[in-house]
Amino acid sequence: SAVISQKPSRDICQRGTSLTIQCQVDSQVTMMFWYRQQPGQSLTLIATANQGSEATYESGFVIDKFPISRPNLTFSTLTVSNMSPEDSSIYLCSAGIVTGELFFGEGSRLTVL
Amino acid sequence: SQQGEEDPQALSIQEGENATMNCSYKTSINNLQWYRQNSGRGLVHLILIRSNEREKHSGRLRVTLDTSKKSSSLLITASRAADTASYFCATPMYNDYKLSFGAGTTVTVRA
């Protein structure tokens, strides 16, 4: 299993600003992912965080808006850039191991005013 | 895009009763997973069932998988107040580790 720590756990941000969310895993994992969960909705995959290279983004998500870093096997960051109220969501870091199941952080709840 | 669709969207039961929720998916899969989310927090992995399995148990949880109907069910027996949560099915995207989540079923267990 893996324990995932995310911070901040919540934040209130002003329109037009950017916020970086950090994700730390307590063990080396194969895959790391970032999901978004809009209010009352399910999870949508933003991107796969690739160690030492550019993230792989899903349709509808772009690097300029959601830059992601993964400098090593256990750490990743997601930045939400130039925020608008539509970006108010829970952002979840997850990590996968070879068994296929995902482990999740507690999420970062962002409110954009 | 979401591959899994769940029903019902919401379920309210009395403590001690069983709760059943269903998940349907569209394309062939090699496994299907169920997760629980308490009150907007992180997701907790419950169970993974592989495409060559028809039924799997874990404590009070029973999961079935019917690949011919592209559907799965999650049964929670003898429910408790602590089972109040949202439950999501998830299937692999592109046959790799990325998961696509269904819309979820919100379960409320009344004391």
Contacts between the chains, C-beta under 8 A, distances in Angstrom:
chain1	res1	chain2	res2	distance
A	4	B	42	7.5
A	30	B	97	6.9
A	31	B	97	4.7
A	31	B	98	7.7
A	33	B	98	6.6
A	35	B	101	7.9
A	37	B	40	7.9
A	41	B	103	7.8
A	42	B	2	6.3
A	42	B	88	6.4
A	42	B	101	4.8
A	42	B	102	6.4
A	42	B	103	5.0
A	42	B	104	5.3
A	43	B	43	7.5
A	43	B	88	7.2
A	43	B	101	4.4
A	44	B	2	7.9
A	44	B	101	7.9
A	45	B	93	7.3
A	45	B	98	6.0
A	45	B	99	7.5
A	45	B	100	7.1
A	48	B	98	6.4
A	59	B	1	7.8
A	90	B	40	6.2
A	92	B	42	6.3
A	92	B	43	7.2
A	94	B	43	7.7
A	96	B	97	4.3
A	99	B	48	7.3
A	100	B	31	5.8
A	100	B	33	7.5
A	100	B	48	6.2
A	100	B	92	7.3
A	100	B	97	6.4
A	101	B	33	6.2
A	101	B	45	4.6
A	101	B	48	5.5
A	102	B	33	7.8
A	102	B	35	7.9
A	102	B	43	7.6
A	102	B	45	6.6
A	102	B	90	7.7
A	102	B	97	7.7
A	102	B	99	5.9
A	103	B	45	6.8
A	104	B	35	8.0
A	104	B	42	4.0
A	104	B	43	4.4
A	104	B	44	7.4
A	105	B	42	5.4
A	106	B	41	5.4
A	106	B	42	4.4
A	107	B	40	7.2
A	107	B	41	6.3
A	107	B	42	5.3
A	109	B	40	7.1
